[in-house]
Amino acid sequence: MTATYRNVIGWYLQRITGALLVVLLAAHFWVEHFMSQELRRGDLSYEAILGRIANPVWQFIDIAFLLVALYHGLNGLRNIVLDYSRIGRRAAQAITLVIVSAGAVWAWWGIEAFKKL
């Protein structure tokens, strides 16, 4: 795979994840802030939130939101660092490795949080 082809894929993925973030944010915001009867009545409790999070559909949406946001944010950070600095190929690879590693740990940590609910 050529470097140009990888750059094009990264460019498209950045735009696709940005659009997905808008959709997932709207779904998250709707469920968390507007769809809750308990919230409208003023008696939102931890148990009500646990019941909502226990639903596999909303778990999927929240985990997808986490993964898409992580990719979009960390890829954006990587692009900013590589675009606005004068570093060599090895340093760019090291920066990419650090960012990917941090993203993998962060994703694992976020997904594990759902298992403990």
Legacy VTK file of the C-alpha trace (Angstrom):
# vtk DataFile Version 3.0
C-alpha trace
ASCII
DATASET POLYDATA
POINTS 117 float
0.000 0.000 0.000
1.486 3.333 -1.006
1.765 6.288 1.346
-0.590 8.348 -0.845
-3.262 5.639 -0.704
-2.939 5.454 3.124
-3.254 9.236 3.341
-6.411 9.197 1.211
-7.959 6.481 3.377
-7.083 8.447 6.519
-8.575 11.608 5.019
-11.849 9.848 4.196
-12.013 8.084 7.568
-11.584 11.430 9.336
-14.600 12.819 7.465
-16.695 9.659 7.900
-16.014 9.503 11.646
-16.852 13.205 11.926
-20.255 12.560 10.344
-20.786 9.482 12.534
-19.983 11.569 15.614
-22.831 13.935 14.779
-25.294 11.013 14.503
-24.007 9.200 17.605
-23.914 12.404 19.646
-27.524 13.125 18.704
-28.552 9.565 19.691
-26.604 9.770 22.955
-27.976 13.211 23.808
-31.539 12.168 22.992
-31.417 9.045 25.142
-29.561 10.594 28.058
-31.329 13.950 28.237
-34.732 13.815 26.569
-36.072 10.247 26.427
-35.982 9.542 30.145
-39.342 9.655 31.934
-37.479 9.738 35.255
-35.578 12.827 34.186
-38.774 14.610 33.180
-40.351 13.748 36.542
-37.239 14.869 38.399
-36.477 11.518 40.036
-33.607 10.186 37.956
-31.677 7.591 39.934
-28.611 5.416 39.551
-30.853 2.373 39.101
-32.709 4.035 36.219
-29.418 4.828 34.491
-28.174 1.258 35.061
-31.367 -0.087 33.530
-30.866 2.050 30.453
-27.194 1.144 30.108
-28.011 -2.568 30.520
-29.863 -2.444 27.184
-27.511 -3.976 24.532
-28.635 -1.482 21.883
-27.583 1.495 23.981
-24.387 -0.263 25.018
-23.576 -0.696 21.336
-24.342 2.972 20.645
-22.226 4.166 23.588
-19.283 1.892 22.729
-19.506 2.894 19.063
-19.551 6.536 20.182
-16.432 5.926 22.271
-14.536 4.148 19.479
-15.506 6.626 16.760
-14.644 9.592 18.995
-11.302 8.042 19.930
-10.361 7.383 16.319
-11.480 10.829 15.174
-9.781 12.687 18.007
-6.515 10.761 18.073
-6.212 10.694 14.280
-6.813 14.447 14.289
-4.119 14.885 16.948
-1.712 12.758 14.900
-2.446 14.791 11.773
-1.865 18.080 13.582
1.431 16.883 15.083
2.699 15.502 11.780
1.462 18.421 9.654
2.864 21.199 11.845
6.219 19.756 12.800
9.419 18.981 11.000
10.194 15.461 12.063
11.616 12.487 10.263
9.967 9.271 9.228
11.088 7.330 12.325
9.814 10.013 14.696
6.488 10.058 12.836
6.240 6.290 13.216
7.047 6.571 16.931
4.379 9.258 17.408
1.871 7.098 15.546
2.740 4.095 17.713
2.306 6.103 20.924
-1.055 7.493 19.782
-2.337 4.086 18.618
-1.197 2.486 21.885
-2.880 5.192 23.968
-6.062 4.774 21.898
-6.067 0.996 22.347
-5.656 1.324 26.124
-8.338 4.008 26.305
-10.762 1.894 24.217
-10.117 -1.187 26.355
-10.659 0.854 29.522
-13.938 2.293 28.218
-15.296 -1.067 27.073
-14.306 -2.703 30.368
-16.335 -0.067 32.208
-19.499 -1.443 30.595
-18.732 -4.936 31.898
-18.718 -3.636 35.468
-22.198 -2.135 35.304
LINES 1 118
117 0 1 2 3 4 5 6 7 8 9 10 11 12 13 14 15 16 17 18 19 20 21 22 23 24 25 26 27 28 29 30 31 32 33 34 35 36 37 38 39 40 41 42 43 44 45 46 47 48 49 50 51 52 53 54 55 56 57 58 59 60 61 62 63 64 65 66 67 68 69 70 71 72 73 74 75 76 77 78 79 80 81 82 83 84 85 86 87 88 89 90 91 92 93 94 95 96 97 98 99 100 101 102 103 104 105 106 107 108 109 110 111 112 113 114 115 116
